[in-house]
Amino acid sequence: MARDSLVVAILIESCVAPKMTFRTGDCKYDKTVFSNFSIQIINTKLMMDMILVSTLPPGLKAHLSFEFRLSKSKPYQSVYQHDMNYCALIKGAQQSIYRRWFTSMLKVGNFATSCPIKQGYYYMHGWTLDANYVPSFFYVGDYRICGSFFYGRFKKNVINPMLECSVEAVLN
C-alpha cells in the first residue's frame, strides 16, 4: 500500500503546474509621459507605481519578448515575441493569456480599464503569476520578460521608448 501511495504522490507532483518566481525588475521611461515609474520585487511579488502626466490616446501598443536560459552561465535566447494593441487588450475584445494576466493584475492594482488612458497615479502591489497562467511551452529555467510600450511600429533599436521594462524570473 505504501508503494501505491508513493506512485500517486509522484504522479500528482509531476502534474502540478510550474511556478514563476520573480527575481529582479527594471524600467526606463519617458519623463514627458511619466513623472515616476518604479518597479521592484519584494518577496517574489511584483510591485509597480507610476504617475502618468499626459493622457495616452487610443493606439497604444505593447511589444513583449520572452527570453530563456538553462543556467545562469549561458546567455538568454529569444523564445517568443508578440505585439498587441493595448487598448483592445484592456477592453477584453479578445480572450488570451495576456487578458488573463491583465485581469489578475487588476486584483492587486488600479490600471486603466478603458482608452484613452487618463493622467493619474496607477499601481500594482503584490502581483504573482498564477501557475495556471504559465504557458505550457515554457521550460523550467531562467527567464527575462521584456515589455515596450509605443505608438506606431515597433523598432528594436529605439533610443528613448515611452516605457521599457524587464523582469527576470525563474520557472521551477
Residue, then its C-alpha position, 0 to 999 in steps of 0.5 A: m500500500a505504501r508503494d501505491s501511495l508513493v506512485v500517486a504522490i509522484l504522479i500528482e507532483s509531476c502534474v502540478a503546474p510550474k511556478m514563476t518566481f520573480r527575481t529582479g525588475d527594471c524600467k526606463y521611461d519617458k519623463t514627458v509621459f511619466s513623472n515616476f515609474s518604479i518597479q521592484i520585487i519584494n518577496t517574489k511579488l511584483m510591485m509597480d507605481m507610476i504617475l502618468v502626466s499626459t493622457l495616452p490616446p487610443g493606439l497604444k501598443a505593447h511589444l513583449s519578448f520572452e527570453f530563456r536560459l538553462s543556467k545562469s552561465k549561458p546567455y538568454q535566447s529569444v523564445y517568443q515575441h508578440d505585439m498587441n494593441y493595448c487598448a483592445l487588450i484592456k477592453g477584453a475584445q479578445q480572450s488570451i493569456y495576456r487578458r488573463w494576466f491583465t485581469s489578475m493584475l487588476k486584483v492587486g492594482n488600479f490600471a486603466t480599464s478603458c482608452p484613452i488612458k487618463q493622467g493619474y497615479y496607477y499601481m500594482h502591489g503584490w502581483t504573482l503569476d498564477a501557475n495556471y497562467v504559465p504557458s505550457f511551452f515554457y521550460v523550467g529555467d531562467y527567464r527575462i520578460c521584456g515589455s515596450f510600450f509605443y505608438g506606431r511600429f515597433k523598432k528594436n533599436v529605439i533610443n528613448p521608448m515611452l516605457e521599457c521594462s524587464v523582469e527576470a524570473v525563474l520557472n521551477 
